[in-house]
Structures are given as C-alpha cells and as structure tokens.
C-alpha cells in the first residue's frame, strides 16, 4: 500500500516538473526569437495529465503568456480538476486494498 502512495506521489511530481520545464523552454525559445506555438498542444496535454498547477503557477512566476485567454481560463479549471482527481486517487487506494 505504501508503494502505491509513493508511485502516485512520484507521478504527480514528475508531471508537474515536466510541465514547468516545458513552459520554461517555451519562454526561452520566445526570448531567442524562435516560434513556440507548436508546443501548445504538449503544454495542454501535460496540464490534462496532472501538471496544470505547475503550468498556472509558472505562468505567473515567469510572467509569460499571461495574455493568452485560453491558458488563463483553462489552467485554473484543469488545476481544480487535477486536485480533485488526485484526491480521488489517494482516497481510492484505500478502496482497492
């Protein structure tokens, strides 16, 4: 049972770290003058998989893409949905065993 908690926590940390690095890479490409529009799908997919909290927080931390209406509306909604799914995941471990 402890192994399930550890695996779930590692997944949450890994996907949030990946989402943060993805947004940081987009910002660095934007500063260098490269196009970063191709990575929007990857960023949304990472947010759906559980990294919406990291994307939303890093948008404010780096002051990047704050004018994008899609991200400013979708990321908080996905963050709430992610938190609810994480809660169900931790609560569901007790049901399985």
Secondary structure by P-SEA (a helix, b strand, c coil): caaaaaaaaaaaaaaaaaaaaaaaaaaaaaaaccccccaaaaaaaaaaacaaaaaaaaaaaacccccccccccaaaaaaaaaaaaaaaaaaaccccc
